[in-house]
Amino acid sequence: MTPGFDNLQTDDAVLHELGQRIARIRIERDIAQNDLAREAGVGRDTVAAIEAGRSVQSRNLIRVLRALRMIDNLEVAVPAPQPSPLKMLEDAVGERKRAKRSDSTR
């Protein structure tokens, strides 16, 4: 079974898995930690901390993800909220308008 994320994992386990994935992607792309750090505008120690599964500032994680061209993947992880079916129905009912009577039908 491939390691993954689930709600039963501890925060440390999630950070560890996330760090390992980022490290694998960086290595597969043949990018050195120093080069990634420079591109992201963070220190090499920050990249090493992320890859080791240590806690870092969210801004620094975002910078590293952006440097790896992975920001768009956040859309899958945190999708935009969709309106509830009740809200959609209320909006549709609110938009209903009566048909205008033409002058010839009066």
Secondary structure, DSSP 8 states (H G I E B T S, - for coil): ------TTS-HHHHHHHHHHHHHHHHHHTT--HHHHHHHHTS-HHHHHHHHTT----HHHHHHHHHHTT-GGGHHHHS------HHHHHHHHHHH-------GGG-
